[in-house]
C-alpha cells in the first residue's frame, strides 16, 4: 500500500445494525415474527423500519463512493 493511499484512506466503521428482520415482513396487525405473541406494530415495526433505513443509507453511501470521478 502506497503512502498516499495510507494517508487518505477512509476509515471503515463497522456499524452494528441490529437483528435483521425476515425477508417477508408481516402486516401491522399480524403476530410478530420474533415469536413474542404481540402484534407486529407493538413489537418490532419501528425497529425494523430503523434497520431497513440504516441498511438503505449504507448501500447508498457505498454506491456514491464507488461512482467517484477517475483521474489519470
N, C-alpha and C positions, 0 to 999 in steps of 0.2 A: 504494500500500500504506500503510495507516494505521500510526500509531505503535505501537499495541498489538500489531498483527499482526507488526510487525518485532521488537518486544521479546520476544514469546513464541513466535516461530516455531521449530519443531523443526528442528534441523539434519538434513538428509537426507545420510546417509552412504552413498555408493555402495560396496557391498561386492562384491568380485570373488569369484564363486562357483566359478570354475574352468571347465574344459571340460565342456560339457553332454553327458550320455550320450544315446544314441539313445532314441527313444520306446519301442521294444520291446527290453527288455534280455534278454541271453542267460541261459540257466540256468547254475548254478555250474560245471558240468563242460564246458560248450561252449567253443569258441575265443572269445577276447576280441574285442570289436567294434573295437578300435583297430588290429587287423592285426598285432600283435606275434607271434602264433603261440602264445602262452601260454594256459593255461586262464583263464577269466574270474575264478575265485576267487583266482588268484595274481596277477592283473594289476590290474584296475580295480574289483573288487567293493566294497572298502572305500571307495575314493574316490567311487564312485557313491552309496553309502549316505550319506556325509557331504554330498555335493552336494544330494541329494534332501531330506535333513533340513533343511539350511540354507534351501532354497527353500520348504519347507513352513512353517518358522518365519517366514520373511519374509512369506509370504502370510497367515499367522495374525495377525501384528502389523499388517499393513495393514488387515485386516478389523476388528480391535479398534479401531484408530484411527478408522476410518470410521463406527463404530457408537457414537460417544460421545454423551453427552447434549446436547440442544439447549436453550439458554436464550434466552429473549427473547420 
